[in-house]
Amino acid sequence: MQEGGQVAKEVRRLAQHSAAATKEIKPLVGDSSAHLQQGGLLVAKAGDAMQRMVDSITGVVNKGANFRELAVNRAMAPAMGDVLTVLVAQLCLPGSTLALRAAQQPSASLYLNHL
């Protein structure tokens, strides 16, 4: 009988030890959950900040491309103005002069292709 009492005593001691360990673990689990929740919020904020950075960089790249296109267009503007001046001058020739030039060409289509 003494052995049965010893076993019961040991079981009680282990149960008390297990209860004490459970009490210690419970706040740690709660703290870990709170830390995970805070970490999730920080990750979401970091993701939002990174998206704003990507959007900002994309805007800068687009503005740079627009600036480049504008610079190219401005650089070509004088030459395009000269071409337009020549075209307008040719279109404004008196009808008889234009007809005379067309008649002097081997064919009217060749003359029009020349323009």
DSSP file (Angstrom, degrees, kcal/mol; ACC not computed):
  #  RESIDUE AA STRUCTURE BP1 BP2  ACC     N-H-->O    O-->H-N    N-H-->O    O-->H-N    TCO  KAPPA ALPHA  PHI   PSI    X-CA   Y-CA   Z-CA
    1    1 A M     >        0   0    0      0, 0.0     4,-1.9     0, 0.0     5,-0.2   0.000 360.0 360.0 360.0 -30.6    0.0    0.0    0.0
    2    2 A Q  H  >  +     0   0    0      1,-0.2     4,-1.9     2,-0.2     5,-0.1   0.860 360.0  54.8 -63.4 -34.2    2.9    2.3    0.7
    3    3 A E  H  > S+     0   0    0      2,-0.2     4,-2.2     1,-0.2    -1,-0.2   0.899 105.3  52.5 -67.1 -39.7    3.9    2.0   -3.0
    4    4 A G  H  > S+     0   0    0      1,-0.2     4,-2.3     2,-0.2    -2,-0.2   0.880 109.5  49.9 -61.9 -39.5    0.4    3.2   -4.1
    5    5 A G  H  X S+     0   0    0     -4,-1.9     4,-2.5     2,-0.2    -1,-0.2   0.875 109.3  51.7 -66.4 -38.0    0.6    6.2   -1.8
    6    6 A Q  H  X S+     0   0    0     -4,-1.9     4,-2.3     2,-0.2    -2,-0.2   0.909 110.6  47.9 -63.8 -43.1    4.0    7.0   -3.2
    7    7 A V  H  X S+     0   0    0     -4,-2.2     4,-2.6     2,-0.2    -2,-0.2   0.918 112.4  48.7 -65.5 -43.9    2.7    6.9   -6.8
    8    8 A A  H  X S+     0   0    0     -4,-2.3     4,-2.5     1,-0.2    -2,-0.2   0.906 111.2  50.6 -62.8 -41.2   -0.3    9.1   -5.9
    9    9 A K  H  X S+     0   0    0     -4,-2.5     4,-2.3     1,-0.2    -1,-0.2   0.912 111.7  47.5 -62.2 -42.6    2.0   11.6   -4.2
   10   10 A E  H  X S+     0   0    0     -4,-2.3     4,-2.5     2,-0.2    -2,-0.2   0.891 110.8  51.5 -66.2 -40.0    4.2   11.7   -7.3
   11   11 A V  H  X S+     0   0    0     -4,-2.6     4,-2.3     2,-0.2    -2,-0.2   0.916 110.6  49.0 -63.5 -43.1    1.2   12.1   -9.6
   12   12 A R  H  X S+     0   0    0     -4,-2.5     4,-2.5     2,-0.2    -2,-0.2   0.921 111.1  49.8 -60.5 -44.5    0.0   15.0   -7.4
   13   13 A R  H  X S+     0   0    0     -4,-2.3     4,-2.3     1,-0.2    -2,-0.2   0.917 111.9  47.6 -62.1 -43.2    3.4   16.6   -7.5
   14   14 A L  H  X S+     0   0    0     -4,-2.5     4,-2.5     2,-0.2    -1,-0.2   0.876 110.8  51.9 -65.5 -37.8    3.6   16.3  -11.3
   15   15 A A  H  X S+     0   0    0     -4,-2.3     4,-2.4     2,-0.2    -2,-0.2   0.908 111.0  47.5 -64.9 -42.5    0.1   17.7  -11.6
   16   16 A Q  H  X S+     0   0    0     -4,-2.5     4,-2.5     2,-0.2    -2,-0.2   0.913 112.6  49.3 -64.1 -42.0    1.0   20.8   -9.5
   17   17 A H  H  X S+     0   0    0     -4,-2.3     4,-2.3     1,-0.2    -2,-0.2   0.909 111.7  49.0 -63.3 -41.6    4.2   21.2  -11.5
   18   18 A S  H  X S+     0   0    0     -4,-2.5     4,-2.3     2,-0.2    -2,-0.2   0.892 110.7  50.3 -64.9 -40.8    2.2   21.0  -14.8
   19   19 A A  H  X S+     0   0    0     -4,-2.4     4,-2.2     2,-0.2    -2,-0.2   0.905 110.9  49.1 -64.2 -41.9   -0.3   23.6  -13.5
   20   20 A A  H  X S+     0   0    0     -4,-2.5     4,-1.7     1,-0.2    -2,-0.2   0.911 111.5  48.9 -64.4 -41.8    2.4   26.0  -12.5
   21   21 A A  H  X S+     0   0    0     -4,-2.3     4,-2.2     1,-0.2    -2,-0.2   0.891 109.4  52.8 -64.9 -38.6    4.1   25.6  -15.9
   22   22 A T  H  X S+     0   0    0     -4,-2.3     4,-2.4     1,-0.2    -1,-0.2   0.906 107.4  51.7 -62.8 -41.8    0.7   26.2  -17.6
   23   23 A K  H  < S+     0   0    0     -4,-2.2    -1,-0.2     1,-0.2    -2,-0.2   0.861 112.1  46.9 -63.3 -35.2    0.3   29.4  -15.6
   24   24 A E  H  X S+     0   0    0     -4,-1.7     4,-0.8     1,-0.2    -2,-0.2   0.868 113.8  47.5 -73.0 -36.3    3.7   30.6  -16.7
   25   25 A I  H  X S+     0   0    0     -4,-2.2     4,-2.4     1,-0.2     5,-0.2   0.864  97.9  69.6 -74.3 -36.6    3.1   29.7  -20.4
   26   26 A K  H  X S+     0   0    0     -4,-2.4     4,-2.0     1,-0.2    -1,-0.2   0.899 101.5  43.6 -54.6 -49.4   -0.3   31.3  -20.7
   27   27 A P  H  > S+     0   0    0      0, 0.0     4,-2.8     0, 0.0    -1,-0.2   0.868 111.9  55.5 -64.8 -32.9    1.0   35.0  -20.4
   28   28 A L  H  X S+     0   0    0     -4,-0.8     4,-2.5     2,-0.2    -2,-0.2   0.905 107.6  48.3 -64.8 -40.0    3.8   34.1  -22.8
   29   29 A V  H  X S+     0   0    0     -4,-2.4     4,-2.4     2,-0.2    -1,-0.2   0.913 112.2  49.8 -65.0 -42.4    1.4   32.9  -25.4
   30   30 A G  H  X S+     0   0    0     -4,-2.0     4,-2.2    -5,-0.2    -2,-0.2   0.920 111.8  47.9 -61.5 -44.2   -0.7   36.1  -25.0
   31   31 A D  H  X S+     0   0    0     -4,-2.8     4,-2.6     1,-0.2    -2,-0.2   0.910 110.9  51.4 -62.8 -41.8    2.4   38.2  -25.4
   32   32 A S  H  X S+     0   0    0     -4,-2.5     4,-2.5     1,-0.2    -1,-0.2   0.905 109.2  50.5 -63.0 -40.8    3.4   36.3  -28.5
   33   33 A S  H  X S+     0   0    0     -4,-2.4     4,-2.3     2,-0.2    -1,-0.2   0.917 111.0  48.6 -62.8 -42.8    0.0   36.8  -30.0
   34   34 A A  H  X S+     0   0    0     -4,-2.2     4,-2.6     1,-0.2    -2,-0.2   0.910 111.7  49.6 -63.5 -41.7    0.1   40.5  -29.3
   35   35 A H  H  X S+     0   0    0     -4,-2.6     4,-2.7     1,-0.2    -2,-0.2   0.900 110.5  50.3 -64.5 -39.9    3.6   40.7  -30.8
   36   36 A L  H  X S+     0   0    0     -4,-2.5     4,-2.3     2,-0.2    -1,-0.2   0.903 110.8  49.2 -64.0 -40.5    2.5   38.8  -33.9
   37   37 A Q  H  X S+     0   0    0     -4,-2.3     4,-2.0     2,-0.2    -2,-0.2   0.929 112.9  46.5 -65.2 -44.5   -0.5   41.2  -34.3
   38   38 A Q  H  X S+     0   0    0     -4,-2.6     4,-2.4     1,-0.2    -2,-0.2   0.904 111.4  52.6 -63.1 -40.5    1.7   44.2  -34.0
   39   39 A G  H  X S+     0   0    0     -4,-2.7     4,-2.4     1,-0.2    -1,-0.2   0.895 107.0  52.4 -61.8 -40.3    4.2   42.7  -36.4
   40   40 A G  H  X S+     0   0    0     -4,-2.3     4,-2.1     2,-0.2    -1,-0.2   0.901 109.5  49.1 -62.0 -41.4    1.4   42.2  -38.9
   41   41 A L  H  X S+     0   0    0     -4,-2.0     4,-2.4     2,-0.2    -2,-0.2   0.906 111.1  49.8 -64.5 -41.4    0.4   45.8  -38.7
   42   42 A L  H  X S+     0   0    0     -4,-2.4     4,-2.6     2,-0.2    -2,-0.2   0.892 109.4  51.5 -65.1 -38.7    4.0   46.9  -39.2
   43   43 A V  H  X S+     0   0    0     -4,-2.4     4,-2.5     2,-0.2    -1,-0.2   0.914 110.0  49.6 -63.2 -42.0    4.4   44.7  -42.2
   44   44 A A  H  X S+     0   0    0     -4,-2.1     4,-2.2     2,-0.2    -2,-0.2   0.916 111.9  48.0 -63.4 -42.5    1.2   46.2  -43.7
   45   45 A K  H  X S+     0   0    0     -4,-2.4     4,-2.5     2,-0.2    -2,-0.2   0.910 111.6  50.1 -63.9 -41.7    2.5   49.8  -43.0
   46   46 A A  H  X S+     0   0    0     -4,-2.6     4,-2.5     1,-0.2    -2,-0.2   0.902 109.6  51.5 -63.7 -40.1    5.8   48.9  -44.6
   47   47 A G  H  X S+     0   0    0     -4,-2.5     4,-2.2     2,-0.2    -1,-0.2   0.907 110.3  48.7 -62.1 -42.0    4.0   47.5  -47.6
   48   48 A D  H  X S+     0   0    0     -4,-2.2     4,-2.3     2,-0.2    -2,-0.2   0.916 111.5  49.6 -63.1 -43.1    2.0   50.7  -48.0
   49   49 A A  H  X S+     0   0    0     -4,-2.5     4,-2.0     1,-0.2    -2,-0.2   0.906 110.9  49.4 -63.3 -41.2    5.2   52.8  -47.7
   50   50 A M  H  X S+     0   0    0     -4,-2.5     4,-2.5     2,-0.2    -1,-0.2   0.893 109.4  51.9 -65.3 -38.4    6.9   50.7  -50.3
   51   51 A Q  H  X S+     0   0    0     -4,-2.2     4,-2.7     1,-0.2    -2,-0.2   0.904 108.7  50.7 -64.6 -40.0    4.0   51.0  -52.7
   52   52 A R  H  X S+     0   0    0     -4,-2.3     4,-2.5     2,-0.2    -1,-0.2   0.891 110.3  50.6 -63.4 -37.9    4.0   54.8  -52.3
   53   53 A M  H  X S+     0   0    0     -4,-2.0     4,-2.8     2,-0.2     5,-0.2   0.926 110.6  48.4 -64.7 -44.1    7.8   54.7  -53.1
   54   54 A V  H  X S+     0   0    0     -4,-2.5     4,-2.7     1,-0.2    -2,-0.2   0.926 112.6  48.7 -61.0 -44.8    7.1   52.6  -56.2
   55   55 A D  H  X S+     0   0    0     -4,-2.7     4,-2.2     2,-0.2    -1,-0.2   0.905 112.7  48.4 -61.8 -41.4    4.4   55.0  -57.3
   56   56 A S  H  X S+     0   0    0     -4,-2.5     4,-2.2     2,-0.2    -2,-0.2   0.923 112.7  47.0 -65.4 -44.5    6.6   58.0  -56.7
   57   57 A I  H  X S+     0   0    0     -4,-2.8     4,-2.7     1,-0.2    -2,-0.2   0.904 111.1  52.2 -64.3 -41.2    9.5   56.5  -58.6
   58   58 A T  H  X S+     0   0    0     -4,-2.7     4,-2.6    -5,-0.2    -1,-0.2   0.904 109.0  51.0 -60.6 -41.1    7.2   55.6  -61.5
   59   59 A G  H  X S+     0   0    0     -4,-2.2     4,-2.4     2,-0.2    -2,-0.2   0.907 110.3  48.5 -62.3 -42.2    6.0   59.2  -61.5
   60   60 A V  H  X S+     0   0    0     -4,-2.2     4,-2.4     2,-0.2    -2,-0.2   0.919 111.9  49.1 -64.5 -43.3    9.5   60.5  -61.7
   61   61 A V  H  X S+     0   0    0     -4,-2.7     4,-2.4     2,-0.2    -2,-0.2   0.925 112.1  48.6 -62.2 -44.2   10.4   58.1  -64.5
   62   62 A N  H  X S+     0   0    0     -4,-2.6     4,-2.5     1,-0.2    -1,-0.2   0.903 111.3  49.6 -63.2 -40.7    7.3   59.1  -66.4
   63   63 A K  H  X S+     0   0    0     -4,-2.4     4,-2.6     2,-0.2    -1,-0.2   0.891 110.0  51.8 -65.4 -38.0    8.1   62.8  -66.0
   64   64 A G  H  X S+     0   0    0     -4,-2.4     4,-2.5     2,-0.2    -2,-0.2   0.911 110.5  47.9 -62.9 -41.9   11.6   62.1  -67.2
   65   65 A A  H  X S+     0   0    0     -4,-2.4     4,-2.5     2,-0.2    -2,-0.2   0.909 112.6  48.8 -65.2 -41.4   10.3   60.4  -70.3
   66   66 A N  H  X S+     0   0    0     -4,-2.5     4,-2.5     2,-0.2    -2,-0.2   0.900 111.3  50.1 -63.9 -40.2    7.9   63.2  -70.9
   67   67 A F  H  X S+     0   0    0     -4,-2.6     4,-2.7     2,-0.2    -2,-0.2   0.914 110.7  49.4 -63.9 -42.6   10.7   65.7  -70.5
   68   68 A R  H  X S+     0   0    0     -4,-2.5     4,-2.6     2,-0.2    -2,-0.2   0.929 111.6  48.5 -62.2 -45.0   12.8   63.8  -72.9
   69   69 A E  H  X S+     0   0    0     -4,-2.5     4,-2.6     1,-0.2    -2,-0.2   0.908 112.1  49.2 -62.1 -41.8   10.0   63.7  -75.5
   70   70 A L  H  X S+     0   0    0     -4,-2.5     4,-2.7     2,-0.2    -1,-0.2   0.913 111.0  49.9 -63.1 -42.8    9.4   67.4  -75.0
   71   71 A A  H  X S+     0   0    0     -4,-2.7     4,-2.3     2,-0.2    -2,-0.2   0.911 111.7  47.9 -63.5 -42.1   13.1   68.1  -75.5
   72   72 A V  H  X S+     0   0    0     -4,-2.6     4,-1.9     2,-0.2    -2,-0.2   0.929 112.5  49.3 -63.7 -44.3   13.3   66.0  -78.6
   73   73 A N  H  X S+     0   0    0     -4,-2.6     4,-1.1     1,-0.2    -2,-0.2   0.904 112.1  48.0 -62.3 -40.9   10.2   67.8  -80.0
   74   74 A R  H  < S+     0   0    0     -4,-2.7    -1,-0.2     1,-0.2    -2,-0.2   0.873 110.2  52.0 -68.0 -35.4   11.6   71.2  -79.3
   75   75 A A  H  < S+     0   0    0     -4,-2.3     4,-0.4     1,-0.2    -1,-0.2   0.847 114.6  43.0 -68.0 -32.2   14.9   70.3  -80.9
   76   76 A M  H  X S+     0   0    0     -4,-1.9     4,-2.6     1,-0.2     5,-0.3   0.620  91.3  89.3 -87.3 -13.0   13.1   69.1  -84.0
   77   77 A A  H  X S+     0   0    0     -4,-1.1     4,-2.6     1,-0.2     5,-0.2   0.887  84.8  50.1 -56.5 -46.2   10.7   72.1  -84.1
   78   78 A P  H  > S+     0   0    0      0, 0.0     4,-2.0     0, 0.0    -1,-0.2   0.930 113.5  46.0 -60.4 -42.9   12.9   74.4  -86.2
   79   79 A A  H  > S+     0   0    0     -4,-0.4     4,-2.1     1,-0.2    -2,-0.2   0.899 113.1  49.7 -65.6 -39.5   13.4   71.7  -88.8
   80   80 A M  H  X S+     0   0    0     -4,-2.6     4,-2.6     1,-0.2    -1,-0.2   0.872 108.1  54.4 -66.8 -35.3    9.7   70.9  -88.8
   81   81 A G  H  X S+     0   0    0     -4,-2.6     4,-2.3    -5,-0.3    -2,-0.2   0.903 107.5  50.1 -62.9 -40.7    8.9   74.5  -89.2
   82   82 A D  H  X S+     0   0    0     -4,-2.0     4,-2.2     2,-0.2    -2,-0.2   0.918 111.0  48.8 -63.4 -43.3   11.2   74.7  -92.3
   83   83 A V  H  X S+     0   0    0     -4,-2.1     4,-2.5     1,-0.2    -2,-0.2   0.921 111.6  49.4 -62.5 -44.1    9.4   71.6  -93.8
   84   84 A L  H  X S+     0   0    0     -4,-2.6     4,-2.8     1,-0.2     5,-0.2   0.894 108.6  53.4 -62.8 -39.1    6.0   73.2  -93.1
   85   85 A T  H  X S+     0   0    0     -4,-2.3     4,-2.4     2,-0.2    -1,-0.2   0.926 110.5  46.7 -61.1 -44.9    7.1   76.4  -94.7
   86   86 A V  H  X S+     0   0    0     -4,-2.2     4,-2.3     2,-0.2    -2,-0.2   0.920 113.4  48.8 -63.5 -44.2    8.2   74.6  -97.9
   87   87 A L  H  X S+     0   0    0     -4,-2.5     4,-2.4     2,-0.2    -2,-0.2   0.920 112.4  47.4 -63.4 -43.5    5.0   72.6  -98.0
   88   88 A V  H  X S+     0   0    0     -4,-2.8     4,-1.9     1,-0.2    -1,-0.2   0.909 111.0  52.1 -64.1 -41.3    2.8   75.7  -97.5
   89   89 A A  H  < S+     0   0    0     -4,-2.4     4,-0.3    -5,-0.2    -1,-0.2   0.907 111.3  47.2 -61.5 -41.1    4.8   77.5 -100.2
   90   90 A Q  H >< S+     0   0    0     -4,-2.3     3,-0.9     1,-0.2    -1,-0.2   0.893 113.1  48.1 -67.9 -38.5    4.2   74.7 -102.6
   91   91 A L  H 3< S+     0   0    0     -4,-2.4    -1,-0.2     1,-0.2    -2,-0.2   0.795 109.3  54.2 -71.0 -26.9    0.5   74.4 -101.8
   92   92 A C  T 3< S+     0   0    0     -4,-1.9    -1,-0.2    -5,-0.2    -2,-0.2   0.437  78.0 121.8 -89.4   0.8    0.1   78.2 -102.2
   93   93 A L  S <  S-     0   0    0     -3,-0.9     5,-0.1    -4,-0.3    -3,-0.0  -0.337  79.3 -93.0 -59.2 143.7    1.6   78.3 -105.7
   94   94 A P     >  -     0   0    0      0, 0.0     4,-2.2     0, 0.0     3,-0.5  -0.302  35.7-115.8 -56.6 145.1   -0.8   79.8 -108.2
   95   95 A G  H  > S+     0   0    0      1,-0.2     4,-2.5     2,-0.2     5,-0.2   0.836 114.0  53.6 -53.7 -38.7   -2.9   77.0 -109.9
   96   96 A S  H  > S+     0   0    0      2,-0.2     4,-2.5     1,-0.2    -1,-0.2   0.894 108.6  48.7 -68.3 -38.3   -1.4   77.8 -113.3
   97   97 A T  H  > S+     0   0    0     -3,-0.5     4,-2.5     2,-0.2    -2,-0.2   0.912 112.5  48.5 -66.9 -41.4    2.2   77.5 -112.1
   98   98 A L  H  X S+     0   0    0     -4,-2.2     4,-2.3     2,-0.2    -2,-0.2   0.912 112.8  47.8 -64.0 -42.6    1.4   74.2 -110.4
   99   99 A A  H  X S+     0   0    0     -4,-2.5     4,-2.3    -5,-0.2    -2,-0.2   0.890 110.7  52.4 -64.6 -39.3   -0.3   72.9 -113.6
  100  100 A L  H  X S+     0   0    0     -4,-2.5     4,-1.5     2,-0.2    -2,-0.2   0.929 110.3  47.1 -62.7 -46.0    2.7   74.1 -115.6
  101  101 A R  H  X S+     0   0    0     -4,-2.5     4,-0.7     1,-0.2    -2,-0.2   0.910 112.0  50.5 -62.4 -42.0    5.1   72.2 -113.4
  102  102 A A  H >< S+     0   0    0     -4,-2.3     3,-0.8     1,-0.2    -1,-0.2   0.893 108.7  52.2 -63.3 -39.0    2.9   69.1 -113.5
  103  103 A A  H 3< S+     0   0    0     -4,-2.3    -1,-0.2     1,-0.2    -2,-0.2   0.817 104.6  56.6 -67.2 -30.1    2.8   69.2 -117.3
  104  104 A Q  H 3< S+     0   0    0     -4,-1.5    -1,-0.2    -3,-0.2    -2,-0.2   0.658  93.0  86.9 -76.7 -15.2    6.6   69.5 -117.5
  105  105 A Q  S << S-     0   0    0     -3,-0.8     3,-0.1    -4,-0.7     4,-0.1  -0.525  90.4-116.5 -84.2 152.4    6.9   66.2 -115.6
  106  106 A P  S    S-     0   0    0      0, 0.0     2,-0.3     0, 0.0    -1,-0.1   0.875 100.0  -0.6 -56.1 -37.0    6.9   62.8 -117.3
  107  107 A S     >  -     0   0    0      1,-0.1     4,-1.6    -3,-0.0     3,-0.2  -0.991  68.9-123.3-150.1 152.3    3.8   62.0 -115.4
  108  108 A A  H  > S+     0   0    0     -2,-0.3     4,-2.5     1,-0.2     5,-0.2   0.852 111.3  58.5 -63.9 -33.7    1.7   63.8 -112.9
  109  109 A S  H  > S+     0   0    0      1,-0.2     4,-2.4     2,-0.2    -1,-0.2   0.887 103.3  52.2 -66.3 -37.0    2.1   61.0 -110.4
  110  110 A L  H  > S+     0   0    0     -3,-0.2     4,-1.8     2,-0.2    -1,-0.2   0.911 110.2  49.2 -62.6 -40.6    5.9   61.3 -110.5
  111  111 A Y  H  X S+     0   0    0     -4,-1.6     4,-1.4     2,-0.2    -2,-0.2   0.920 110.9  49.0 -64.2 -43.1    5.6   65.0 -109.7
  112  112 A L  H  < S+     0   0    0     -4,-2.5    -1,-0.2     1,-0.2    -2,-0.2   0.877 110.2  51.2 -66.1 -35.7    3.2   64.4 -106.8
  113  113 A N  H  < S+     0   0    0     -4,-2.4    -1,-0.2     1,-0.2    -2,-0.2   0.839 105.1  58.0 -66.8 -31.4    5.6   61.7 -105.5
  114  114 A H  H  <        0   0    0     -4,-1.8    -1,-0.2     1,-0.3    -2,-0.2   0.847 360.0 360.0 -66.0 -34.2    8.4   64.4 -105.8
  115  115 A L     <        0   0    0     -4,-1.4    -1,-0.3    -5,-0.1    -2,-0.2   0.505 360.0 360.0 -65.5 360.0    6.4   66.7 -103.5
